Amino acid sequence: MSYAVGPGDLVLCVNVAPNHMTGQPVPLVAGETYRVLEVMEFACPCGRSDALLDVGVDFAWCQTRFRLLPKPKAESKPRRISVPKETEKV
């Protein structure tokens, strides 16, 4: 996943299992979206990922805790065009 994720991308937290190094609970919330601040190309000690994601909560987390969300597509909005009113001279 590290090749597809970059700074500024939105990711969904799908795994709030305890920290696999310390066993302590993680401050992440399942189902919450986070913005990636940095992708660190560092093999996670669990062996399941090749990068850690910094999402601004604590330090960095194994990328297997997240799923990349699709980027929002630009929506076209109708715009009003101001047209001056024509007046007839009497």
C-alpha positions as CSV (number, residue, x, y, z in Angstrom):
1,M,0.0,0.0,0.0
2,S,2.9,2.4,0.5
3,Y,3.3,2.9,-3.2
4,A,-0.3,4.2,-3.4
5,V,-0.4,6.3,-0.3
6,G,1.2,9.7,-0.1
7,P,1.1,12.8,2.0
8,G,-2.3,14.5,2.0
9,D,-4.2,11.3,1.2
10,L,-7.2,10.2,3.3
11,V,-7.1,6.8,5.0
12,L,-9.7,4.9,6.9
13,C,-8.7,3.2,10.2
14,V,-9.8,-0.5,10.0
15,N,-7.7,-2.0,12.8
16,V,-7.6,-0.8,16.3
17,A,-5.9,-3.9,17.8
18,P,-3.5,-3.2,20.6
19,N,0.0,-2.1,19.6
20,H,1.8,-5.2,18.5
21,M,5.1,-4.1,20.0
22,T,4.0,-2.9,23.5
23,G,0.5,-4.5,23.8
24,Q,-1.0,-1.1,24.9
25,P,-4.2,0.2,23.4
26,V,-3.9,2.5,20.4
27,P,-5.5,6.0,20.4
28,L,-6.9,5.5,16.9
29,V,-10.7,5.1,16.4
30,A,-12.1,2.4,14.1
31,G,-14.1,3.9,11.2
32,E,-12.4,7.3,11.5
33,T,-10.6,8.9,8.6
34,Y,-7.2,10.4,9.0
35,R,-5.0,12.5,6.7
36,V,-1.6,11.1,6.0
37,L,1.1,13.6,7.0
38,E,4.1,11.4,6.0
39,V,4.9,8.0,4.7
40,M,8.0,6.5,6.2
41,E,9.6,3.7,4.2
42,F,10.4,1.5,7.1
43,A,9.6,-2.2,7.5
44,C,7.2,-2.6,10.3
45,P,8.4,-5.1,13.0
46,C,5.2,-7.2,12.4
47,G,6.5,-8.0,8.9
48,R,3.1,-7.3,7.2
49,S,4.0,-3.9,5.8
50,D,6.8,-2.0,4.3
51,A,5.9,1.5,5.5
52,L,4.7,3.4,8.6
53,L,2.1,6.1,8.2
54,D,2.2,9.3,10.3
55,V,-1.4,10.5,10.7
56,G,-0.8,13.0,13.5
57,V,-1.8,10.7,16.3
58,D,1.1,9.6,18.5
59,F,4.0,8.8,16.2
60,A,3.5,6.4,13.2
61,W,1.4,3.4,12.6
62,C,1.6,0.2,10.6
63,Q,0.0,0.8,7.2
64,T,-2.1,-2.4,7.7
65,R,-4.3,-0.5,10.1
66,F,-5.5,1.7,7.3
67,R,-7.2,1.5,3.9
68,L,-6.8,4.2,1.3
69,L,-9.9,6.1,0.5
70,P,-10.5,7.2,-3.1
71,K,-9.8,10.8,-3.9
72,P,-13.0,12.9,-4.3
73,K,-13.9,13.7,-7.8
74,A,-14.4,17.3,-8.8
75,E,-18.1,18.2,-9.1
76,S,-19.4,20.7,-11.6
77,K,-21.6,23.3,-10.0
78,P,-24.0,25.4,-12.1
79,R,-23.1,29.0,-12.0
80,R,-25.3,32.0,-12.4
81,I,-24.4,34.5,-15.0
82,S,-25.5,38.0,-14.3
83,V,-27.0,39.6,-17.4
84,P,-28.0,43.3,-17.3
85,K,-31.7,43.9,-17.8
86,E,-32.6,45.7,-21.0
87,T,-34.9,48.7,-20.6
88,E,-36.9,50.3,-23.4
89,K,-37.0,54.1,-23.7
90,V,-40.5,55.5,-24.0
